[in-house]
Amino acid sequence: MTESELLFSGLFNYSRDELYNNRNRRLSRRECFSLADALSRRFKGEPLQYILGKTEFMGLSFRITPDVFIPRPETEILVEAAIRAAKSESRKVRKILDIGTGSGCIAVSLAKFLPAPQISAVDISQKALQIAKQNALLNNVEINFLLADLFPLPELEALEYDLIVSNPAYIPTAEISSLQEELSFEPRVALDGGSDGLDFYRRIIEEAPAYIKQGGFLIMEMGHNQCSAIKDLFNSSGEFELIEVVRDYNHIDRVVVTRLK
């Protein structure tokens, strides 16, 4: 759909076909006010997903507010890589941890498309976790949500994970002010990856081995031109074997798949 089609269908709960079948229908006064408000917000740069309060990801519906980062198509590549890794194992992947869950789109999608995993998802934002919990209910999946700032995770110390997945903040701090206007509406904590964009990768690579079973996976999304630096971090740790790097639709290295030695 075009953006205008998404706006109209989202506001008036029409499918694309219904939208065109009703193209001559006159809008009510309330609908006119809703449309005017939505257009005003969009002209100011507010993302369409926040205006509508929802988005689609992996074919599933998610509630979205400015308290959470808007799921991107590139992150579907991360989910697909995690699903492939899980299904490639002769042993079942039973326990999964999603670090920095935000809207819960990664955790919810994995719960939906993998057979009966036990999934925990953590985030530093209580407001984000509230949205993530709503999205788990919306999609009829069970996830253990925890308020935490990465590691250590005292409630999870007794658990060993078969797979850890994360889409960490990876934009260098100095670049945030020069990003497109729409990104200024999104939570900074979901964008700011420190001076070189790699702060969270360092922490996760250093501390994740205590939570992953031997032979378990660590799979992360990464930003443009970060692949080489992130490979160096993995090599320096000596804890992980690089399995693959997956490119996105623009042929940019987007997801790194590793396994604990």
Phi and psi in degrees as GROMACS dihedral restraints (atoms count N, CA, C in turn):
[ dihedral_restraints ]
;  ai    aj    ak    al  type     phi  dphi    fc
    3     4     5     6     1   -74.7    20    10
    4     5     6     7     1   167.5    20    10
    6     7     8     9     1   -62.8    20    10
    7     8     9    10     1   -39.1    20    10
    9    10    11    12     1   -65.5    20    10
   10    11    12    13     1   -37.5    20    10
   12    13    14    15     1   -65.3    20    10
   13    14    15    16     1   -41.7    20    10
   15    16    17    18     1   -62.2    20    10
   16    17    18    19     1   -40.6    20    10
   18    19    20    21     1   -63.0    20    10
   19    20    21    22     1   -51.3    20    10
   21    22    23    24     1   -66.5    20    10
   22    23    24    25     1   -44.2    20    10
   24    25    26    27     1   -66.6    20    10
   25    26    27    28     1   -36.2    20    10
   27    28    29    30     1   -69.2    20    10
   28    29    30    31     1   -41.2    20    10
   30    31    32    33     1   -68.7    20    10
   31    32    33    34     1   -38.9    20    10
   33    34    35    36     1  -109.9    20    10
   34    35    36    37     1     9.5    20    10
   36    37    38    39     1    55.4    20    10
   37    38    39    40     1    46.9    20    10
   39    40    41    42     1  -110.5    20    10
   40    41    42    43     1   145.7    20    10
   42    43    44    45     1   -74.2    20    10
   43    44    45    46     1   171.2    20    10
   45    46    47    48     1   -61.4    20    10
   46    47    48    49     1   -42.2    20    10
   48    49    50    51     1   -64.3    20    10
   49    50    51    52     1   -43.3    20    10
   51    52    53    54     1   -63.6    20    10
   52    53    54    55     1   -34.4    20    10
   54    55    56    57     1   -59.9    20    10
   55    56    57    58     1   -45.8    20    10
   57    58    59    60     1   -79.0    20    10
   58    59    60    61     1   -28.9    20    10
   60    61    62    63     1   -69.4    20    10
   61    62    63    64     1   -22.4    20    10
   63    64    65    66     1  -110.4    20    10
   64    65    66    67     1    22.1    20    10
   66    67    68    69     1   -64.5    20    10
   67    68    69    70     1   -20.4    20    10
   69    70    71    72     1   -97.2    20    10
   70    71    72    73     1     2.2    20    10
   72    73    74    75     1   -70.8    20    10
   73    74    75    76     1   137.4    20    10
   75    76    77    78     1   -82.0    20    10
   76    77    78    79     1   134.4    20    10
   78    79    80    81     1   -75.4    20    10
   79    80    81    82     1   144.5    20    10
   81    82    83    84     1   -73.7    20    10
   82    83    84    85     1   168.6    20    10
   84    85    86    87     1   -60.5    20    10
   85    86    87    88     1   -43.5    20    10
   87    88    89    90     1   -62.7    20    10
   88    89    90    91     1   -41.8    20    10
   90    91    92    93     1   -64.8    20    10
   91    92    93    94     1   -36.9    20    10
   93    94    95    96     1   -63.2    20    10
   94    95    96    97     1   -42.3    20    10
   96    97    98    99     1   -64.3    20    10
   97    98    99   100     1   -41.7    20    10
   99   100   101   102     1   -62.1    20    10
  100   101   102   103     1   -43.2    20    10
  102   103   104   105     1   -66.2    20    10
  103   104   105   106     1   -43.1    20    10
  105   106   107   108     1   -62.5    20    10
  106   107   108   109     1   -41.8    20    10
  108   109   110   111     1   -64.2    20    10
  109   110   111   112     1   -43.7    20    10
  111   112   113   114     1   -63.5    20    10
  112   113   114   115     1   -42.6    20    10
  114   115   116   117     1   -65.9    20    10
  115   116   117   118     1   -39.8    20    10
  117   118   119   120     1   -61.3    20    10
  118   119   120   121     1   -44.6    20    10
  120   121   122   123     1   -65.1    20    10
  121   122   123   124     1   -39.7    20    10
  123   124   125   126     1   -67.5    20    10
  124   125   126   127     1   -39.7    20    10
  126   127   128   129     1   -63.6    20    10
  127   128   129   130     1   -25.0    20    10
  129   130   131   132     1   -83.5    20    10
  130   131   132   133     1     0.1    20    10
  132   133   134   135     1   100.1    20    10
  133   134   135   136     1    -2.9    20    10
  135   136   137   138     1   -65.3    20    10
  136   137   138   139     1   133.8    20    10
  138   139   140   141     1   -60.3    20    10
  139   140   141   142     1   143.9    20    10
  141   142   143   144     1   -58.0    20    10
  142   143   144   145     1   -36.5    20    10
  144   145   146   147     1   -63.1    20    10
  145   146   147   148     1   -36.1    20    10
  147   148   149   150     1   -71.5    20    10
  148   149   150   151     1   -36.5    20    10
  150   151   152   153     1   -63.6    20    10
  151   152   153   154     1   -43.8    20    10
  153   154   155   156     1   -82.0    20    10
  154   155   156   157     1   -22.0    20    10
  156   157   158   159     1    75.8    20    10
  157   158   159   160     1    18.2    20    10
  159   160   161   162     1  -161.4    20    10
  160   161   162   163     1   163.3    20    10
  162   163   164   165     1  -157.5    20    10
  163   164   165   166     1   171.0    20    10
  165   166   167   168     1  -111.0    20    10
  166   167   168   169     1   145.1    20    10
  168   169   170   171     1  -151.5    20    10
  169   170   171   172     1   128.0    20    10
  171   172   173   174     1    54.9    20    10
  172   173   174   175     1    32.3    20    10
  174   175   176   177     1    76.2    20    10
  175   176   177   178     1     6.7    20    10
  177   178   179   180     1  -109.7    20    10
  178   179   180   181     1   157.5    20    10
  180   181   182   183     1   -96.4    20    10
  181   182   183   184     1   137.1    20    10
  183   184   185   186     1  -132.7    20    10
  184   185   186   187     1   139.1    20    10
  186   187   188   189     1   -78.8    20    10
  187   188   189   190     1   137.9    20    10
  189   190   191   192     1  -133.8    20    10
  190   191   192   193     1   133.5    20    10
  192   193   194   195     1  -133.5    20    10
  193   194   195   196     1   170.0    20    10
  195   196   197   198     1   -64.2    20    10
  196   197   198   199     1    -3.1    20    10
  198   199   200   201     1   -80.1    20    10
  199   200   201   202     1   -10.1    20    10
  201   202   203   204     1  -131.2    20    10
  202   203   204   205     1   152.1    20    10
  204   205   206   207     1   -69.1    20    10
  205   206   207   208     1   138.4    20    10
  207   208   209   210     1   -74.0    20    10
  208   209   210   211     1   125.1    20    10
  210   211   212   213     1   -59.5    20    10
  211   212   213   214     1   136.3    20    10
  213   214   215   216     1  -107.1    20    10
  214   215   216   217     1   154.5    20    10
  216   217   218   219     1   -57.1    20    10
  217   218   219   220     1   -32.7    20    10
  219   220   221   222     1   -61.4    20    10
  220   221   222   223     1   -30.9    20    10
  222   223   224   225     1   -73.5    20    10
  223   224   225   226     1   -19.9    20    10
  225   226   227   228     1   -61.9    20    10
  226   227   228   229     1   -30.9    20    10
  228   229   230   231     1   -65.0    20    10
  229   230   231   232     1   -38.2    20    10
  231   232   233   234     1   -61.8    20    10
  232   233   234   235     1   -46.9    20    10
  234   235   236   237     1   -62.7    20    10
  235   236   237   238     1   -44.4    20    10
  237   238   239   240     1   -62.9    20    10
  238   239   240   241     1   -37.9    20    10
  240   241   242   243     1   -65.4    20    10
  241   242   243   244     1   -39.8    20    10
  243   244   245   246     1   -65.8    20    10
  244   245   246   247     1   -40.0    20    10
  246   247   248   249     1   -64.3    20    10
  247   248   249   250     1   -43.7    20    10
  249   250   251   252     1   -61.3    20    10
  250   251   252   253     1   -44.8    20    10
  252   253   254   255     1   -61.5    20    10
  253   254   255   256     1   -43.9    20    10
  255   256   257   258     1   -63.9    20    10
  256   257   258   259     1   -40.5    20    10
  258   259   260   261     1   -78.3    20    10
  259   260   261   262     1   -14.2    20    10
  261   262   263   264     1   -79.6    20    10
  262   263   264   265     1   -14.3    20    10
  264   265   266   267     1   -82.0    20    10
  265   266   267   268     1   137.2    20    10
  267   268   269   270     1   -70.7    20    10
  268   269   270   271     1   -36.1    20    10
  270   271   272   273     1   -83.3    20    10
  271   272   273   274     1   151.5    20    10
  273   274   275   276     1   -74.7    20    10
  274   275   276   277     1   139.0    20    10
  276   277   278   279     1   -84.4    20    10
  277   278   279   280     1   106.3    20    10
  279   280   281   282     1  -101.1    20    10
  280   281   282   283     1   -33.5    20    10
  282   283   284   285     1  -121.4    20    10
  283   284   285   286     1   126.6    20    10
  285   286   287   288     1  -129.1    20    10
  286   287   288   289     1   141.1    20    10
  288   289   290   291     1  -122.8    20    10
  289   290   291   292     1   127.2    20    10
  291   292   293   294     1  -107.0    20    10
  292   293   294   295     1   116.6    20    10
  294   295   296   297     1   -97.2    20    10
  295   296   297   298     1   123.6    20    10
  297   298   299   300     1    75.3    20    10
  298   299   300   301     1    57.0    20    10
  300   301   302   303     1   -69.4    20    10
  301   302   303   304     1   -28.0    20    10
  303   304   305   306     1    59.8    20    10
  304   305   306   307     1  -120.1    20    10
  306   307   308   309     1   -70.5    20    10
  307   308   309   310     1   -10.7    20    10
  309   310   311   312     1    85.3    20    10
  310   311   312   313     1     8.7    20    10
  312   313   314   315     1   -61.5    20    10
  313   314   315   316     1   -37.7    20    10
  315   316   317   318     1   -71.1    20    10
  316   317   318   319     1   -51.7    20    10
  318   319   320   321     1   -61.0    20    10
  319   320   321   322     1   -44.8    20    10
  321   322   323   324     1   -63.2    20    10
  322   323   324   325     1   -43.0    20    10
  324   325   326   327     1   -64.1    20    10
  325   326   327   328     1   -42.2    20    10
  327   328   329   330     1   -64.9    20    10
  328   329   330   331     1   -39.6    20    10
  330   331   332   333     1   -64.5    20    10
  331   332   333   334     1   -31.4    20    10
  333   334   335   336     1   -77.6    20    10
  334   335   336   337     1   -35.2    20    10
  336   337   338   339     1  -108.4    20    10
  337   338   339   340     1    -2.5    20    10
  339   340   341   342     1  -113.2    20    10
  340   341   342   343     1   146.5    20    10
  342   343   344   345     1   -74.4    20    10
  343   344   345   346     1   108.8    20    10
  345   346   347   348     1    49.7    20    10
  346   347   348   349     1    48.7    20    10
  348   349   350   351     1   -80.6    20    10
  349   350   351   352     1   159.3    20    10
  351   352   353   354     1   -99.2    20    10
  352   353   354   355     1   113.1    20    10
  354   355   356   357     1  -114.8    20    10
  355   356   357   358     1   131.1    20    10
  357   358   359   360     1  -112.7    20    10
  358   359   360   361     1   146.2    20    10
  360   361   362   363     1  -138.9    20    10
  361   362   363   364     1   131.8    20    10
  363   364   365   366     1  -120.8    20    10
  364   365   366   367     1   151.0    20    10
  366   367   368   369     1  -155.1    20    10
  367   368   369   370     1   151.9    20    10
  369   370   371   372     1   -81.0    20    10
  370   371   372   373     1   -13.6    20    10
  372   373   374   375     1  -103.6    20    10
  373   374   375   376     1   120.8    20    10
  375   376   377   378     1   -64.5    20    10
  376   377   378   379     1   -37.4    20    10
  378   379   380   381     1   -66.1    20    10
  379   380   381   382     1   -38.7    20    10
  381   382   383   384     1   -63.8    20    10
  382   383   384   385     1   -41.7    20    10
  384   385   386   387     1   -63.2    20    10
  385   386   387   388     1   -33.6    20    10
  387   388   389   390     1   -62.7    20    10
  388   389   390   391     1   -41.8    20    10
  390   391   392   393     1   -67.3    20    10
  391   392   393   394     1   -42.8    20    10
  393   394   395   396     1   -60.3    20    10
  394   395   396   397     1   -41.1    20    10
  396   397   398   399     1   -63.0    20    10
  397   398   399   400     1   -40.3    20    10
  399   400   401   402     1   -62.8    20    10
  400   401   402   403     1   -38.1    20    10
  402   403   404   405     1   -70.9    20    10
  403   404   405   406     1   -31.9    20    10
  405   406   407   408     1   -65.2    20    10
  406   407   408   409     1   -42.8    20    10
  408   409   410   411     1   -64.8    20    10
  409   410   411   412     1   -42.5    20    10
  411   412   413   414     1   -58.6    20    10
  412   413   414   415     1   -35.9    20    10
  414   415   416   417     1  -102.9    20    10
  415   416   417   418     1     9.2    20    10
  417   418   419   420     1    58.6    20    10
  418   419   420   421     1    48.8    20    10
  420   421   422   423     1  -128.6    20    10
  421   422   423   424     1   156.7    20    10
  423   424   425   426     1  -107.5    20    10
  424   425   426   427     1   125.5    20    10
  426   427   428   429     1  -138.3    20    10
  427   428   429   430     1   142.3    20    10
  429   430   431   432     1   -91.6    20    10
  430   431   432   433     1   105.7    20    10
  432   433   434   435     1   -94.9    20    10
  433   434   435   436     1   135.5    20    10
  435   436   437   438     1  -133.0    20    10
  436   437   438   439     1   139.2    20    10
  438   439   440   441     1   -85.2    20    10
  439   440   441   442     1   114.6    20    10
  441   442   443   444     1  -162.5    20    10
  442   443   444   445     1   155.0    20    10
  444   445   446   447     1  -105.6    20    10
  445   446   447   448     1    82.0    20    10
  447   448   449   450     1    55.5    20    10
  448   449   450   451     1  -126.8    20    10
  450   451   452   453     1  -106.6    20    10
  451   452   453   454     1   159.2    20    10
  453   454   455   456     1   -74.9    20    10
  454   455   456   457     1   158.7    20    10
  456   457   458   459     1  -120.6    20    10
  457   458   459   460     1    85.9    20    10
  459   460   461   462     1   -57.3    20    10
  460   461   462   463     1   -33.1    20    10
  462   463   464   465     1   -70.4    20    10
  463   464   465   466     1   -15.4    20    10
  465   466   467   468     1  -111.6    20    10
  466   467   468   469     1     7.9    20    10
  468   469   470   471     1   -59.8    20    10
  469   470   471   472     1   -30.8    20    10
  471   472   473   474     1   -83.1    20    10
  472   473   474   475     1    -5.9    20    10
  474   475   476   477     1   -99.7    20    10
  475   476   477   478     1   142.2    20    10
  477   478   479   480     1  -118.3    20    10
  478   479   480   481     1   130.0    20    10
  480   481   482   483     1   -98.1    20    10
  481   482   483   484     1   142.9    20    10
  483   484   485   486     1   -80.7    20    10
  484   485   486   487     1   -24.8    20    10
  486   487   488   489     1  -153.8    20    10
  487   488   489   490     1   129.6    20    10
  489   490   491   492     1  -116.5    20    10
  490   491   492   493     1   133.3    20    10
  492   493   494   495     1  -129.8    20    10
  493   494   495   496     1   145.6    20    10
  495   496   497   498     1  -157.9    20    10
  496   497   498   499     1   142.2    20    10
  498   499   500   501     1  -116.9    20    10
  499   500   501   502     1    81.1    20    10
  501   502   503   504     1   -75.5    20    10
  502   503   504   505     1   162.4    20    10
  504   505   506   507     1   -60.8    20    10
  505   506   507   508     1   130.7    20    10
  507   508   509   510     1  -137.5    20    10
  508   509   510   511     1    12.9    20    10
  510   511   512   513     1   -89.7    20    10
  511   512   513   514     1   128.6    20    10
  513   514   515   516     1   -58.4    20    10
  514   515   516   517     1   139.9    20    10
  516   517   518   519     1   -52.7    20    10
  517   518   519   520     1   -44.5    20    10
  519   520   521   522     1   -66.5    20    10
  520   521   522   523     1   -19.2    20    10
  522   523   524   525     1   -89.9    20    10
  523   524   525   526     1   -12.9    20    10
  525   526   527   528     1   -63.4    20    10
  526   527   528   529     1   -40.7    20    10
  528   529   530   531     1   -67.1    20    10
  529   530   531   532     1   -19.4    20    10
  531   532   533   534     1   -98.6    20    10
  532   533   534   535     1     3.9    20    10
  534   535   536   537     1   -74.4    20    10
  535   536   537   538     1   166.5    20    10
  537   538   539   540     1   -59.0    20    10
  538   539   540   541     1   152.5    20    10
  540   541   542   543     1   -56.6    20    10
  541   542   543   544     1   -37.2    20    10
  543   544   545   546     1   -56.8    20    10
  544   545   546   547     1   -34.5    20    10
  546   547   548   549     1   -68.5    20    10
  547   548   549   550     1   -18.7    20    10
  549   550   551   552     1   -68.2    20    10
  550   551   552   553     1   -16.1    20    10
  552   553   554   555     1   -84.7    20    10
  553   554   555   556     1   -13.5    20    10
  555   556   557   558     1   -92.6    20    10
  556   557   558   559     1   155.9    20    10
  558   559   560   561     1   -61.8    20    10
  559   560   561   562     1   127.0    20    10
  561   562   563   564     1   -60.8    20    10
  562   563   564   565     1   -33.3    20    10
  564   565   566   567     1   -62.5    20    10
  565   566   567   568     1   -23.4    20    10
  567   568   569   570     1   -85.6    20    10
  568   569   570   571     1    -6.8    20    10
  570   571   572   573     1  -110.9    20    10
  571   572   573   574     1   -41.0    20    10
  573   574   575   576     1   -79.3    20    10
  574   575   576   577     1   109.0    20    10
  576   577   578   579     1  -100.1    20    10
  577   578   579   580     1    17.4    20    10
  579   580   581   582     1    89.0    20    10
  580   581   582   583     1  -174.4    20    10
  582   583   584   585     1   -57.4    20    10
  583   584   585   586     1   -37.5    20    10
  585   586   587   588     1  -114.3    20    10
  586   587   588   589     1     7.1    20    10
  588   589   590   591     1    80.7    20    10
  589   590   591   592     1     3.8    20    10
  591   592   593   594     1  -113.0    20    10
  592   593   594   595     1     7.0    20    10
  594   595   596   597     1   -54.4    20    10
  595   596   597   598     1   -47.2    20    10
  597   598   599   600     1   -72.9    20    10
  598   599   600   601     1   -30.6    20    10
  600   601   602   603     1   -64.3    20    10
  601   602   603   604     1   -41.9    20    10
  603   604   605   606     1   -59.6    20    10
  604   605   606   607     1   -46.9    20    10
  606   607   608   609     1   -65.6    20    10
  607   608   609   610     1   -44.7    20    10
  609   610   611   612     1   -66.2    20    10
  610   611   612   613     1   -45.8    20    10
  612   613   614   615     1   -63.5    20    10
  613   614   615   616     1   -36.8    20    10
  615   616   617   618     1   -72.4    20    10
  616   617   618   619     1   -40.0    20    10
  618   619   620   621     1  -102.5    20    10
  619   620   621   622     1   -19.1    20    10
  621   622   623   624     1   -63.1    20    10
  622   623   624   625     1   -33.5    20    10
  624   625   626   627     1   -54.5    20    10
  625   626   627   628     1   -26.7    20    10
  627   628   629   630     1   -70.3    20    10
  628   629   630   631     1   -13.6    20    10
  630   631   632   633     1  -113.8    20    10
  631   632   633   634     1    -6.6    20    10
  633   634   635   636     1  -105.7    20    10
  634   635   636   637     1   137.2    20    10
  636   637   638   639     1   -65.4    20    10
  637   638   639   640     1   153.4    20    10
  639   640   641   642     1   -58.0    20    10
  640   641   642   643     1   128.8    20    10
  642   643   644   645     1    85.8    20    10
  643   644   645   646     1    -1.5    20    10
  645   646   647   648     1   -78.4    20    10
  646   647   648   649     1   167.3    20    10
  648   649   650   651     1  -101.5    20    10
  649   650   651   652     1   144.9    20    10
  651   652   653   654     1  -123.4    20    10
  652   653   654   655     1   118.0    20    10
  654   655   656   657     1  -127.3    20    10
  655   656   657   658     1   126.7    20    10
  657   658   659   660     1  -137.4    20    10
  658   659   660   661     1   146.4    20    10
  660   661   662   663     1   -80.5    20    10
  661   662   663   664     1   153.8    20    10
  663   664   665   666     1  -142.9    20    10
  664   665   666   667     1   162.6    20    10
  666   667   668   669     1   -88.1    20    10
  667   668   669   670     1   173.4    20    10
  669   670   671   672     1   -59.7    20    10
  670   671   672   673     1   132.1    20    10
  672   673   674   675     1    66.2    20    10
  673   674   675   676     1    20.3    20    10
  675   676   677   678     1  -103.1    20    10
  676   677   678   679     1    -7.9    20    10
  678   679   680   681     1   -58.0    20    10
  679   680   681   682     1   -47.4    20    10
  681   682   683   684     1   -61.4    20    10
  682   683   684   685     1   -44.9    20    10
  684   685   686   687     1   -65.4    20    10
  685   686   687   688     1   -38.1    20    10
  687   688   689   690     1   -71.3    20    10
  688   689   690   691     1   -37.2    20    10
  690   691   692   693     1   -59.3    20    10
  691   692   693   694     1   -40.6    20    10
  693   694   695   696     1   -62.1    20    10
  694   695   696   697     1   -39.0    20    10
  696   697   698   699     1   -63.2    20    10
  697   698   699   700     1   -42.5    20    10
  699   700   701   702     1   -64.6    20    10
  700   701   702   703     1   -43.5    20    10
  702   703   704   705     1   -62.8    20    10
  703   704   705   706     1   -40.1    20    10
  705   706   707   708     1   -66.2    20    10
  706   707   708   709     1   -33.2    20    10
  708   709   710   711     1   -70.1    20    10
  709   710   711   712     1   -34.5    20    10
  711   712   713   714     1    70.6    20    10
  712   713   714   715     1     6.7    20    10
  714   715   716   717     1   -96.3    20    10
  715   716   717   718     1   -18.5    20    10
  717   718   719   720     1  -122.9    20    10
  718   719   720   721     1   150.5    20    10
  720   721   722   723     1  -104.7    20    10
  721   722   723   724     1   129.1    20    10
  723   724   725   726     1   -75.6    20    10
  724   725   726   727     1   123.0    20    10
  726   727   728   729     1   -93.6    20    10
  727   728   729   730     1   -51.6    20    10
  729   730   731   732     1  -164.2    20    10
  730   731   732   733     1   159.3    20    10
  732   733   734   735     1  -117.2    20    10
  733   734   735   736     1   126.5    20    10
  735   736   737   738     1  -104.8    20    10
  736   737   738   739     1   131.7    20    10
  738   739   740   741     1   -90.8    20    10
  739   740   741   742     1   154.0    20    10
  741   742   743   744     1   -89.6    20    10
  742   743   744   745     1  -169.2    20    10
  744   745   746   747     1   -67.8    20    10
  745   746   747   748     1   -17.9    20    10
  747   748   749   750     1  -101.3    20    10
  748   749   750   751     1    16.3    20    10
  750   751   752   753     1    62.7    20    10
  751   752   753   754     1    31.1    20    10
  753   754   755   756     1   -99.6    20    10
  754   755   756   757     1   135.0    20    10
  756   757   758   759     1   -59.6    20    10
  757   758   759   760     1   117.1    20    10
  759   760   761   762     1  -121.9    20    10
  760   761   762   763     1   -30.9    20    10
  762   763   764   765     1  -133.9    20    10
  763   764   765   766     1   134.0    20    10
  765   766   767   768     1  -112.7    20    10
  766   767   768   769     1   128.4    20    10
  768   769   770   771     1  -112.2    20    10
  769   770   771   772     1   121.4    20    10
  771   772   773   774     1  -131.5    20    10
  772   773   774   775     1   165.3    20    10
  774   775   776   777     1  -132.7    20    10
  775   776   777   778     1   137.8    20    10
  777   778   779   780     1   -70.2    20    10
  778   779   780   781     1   129.1    20    10
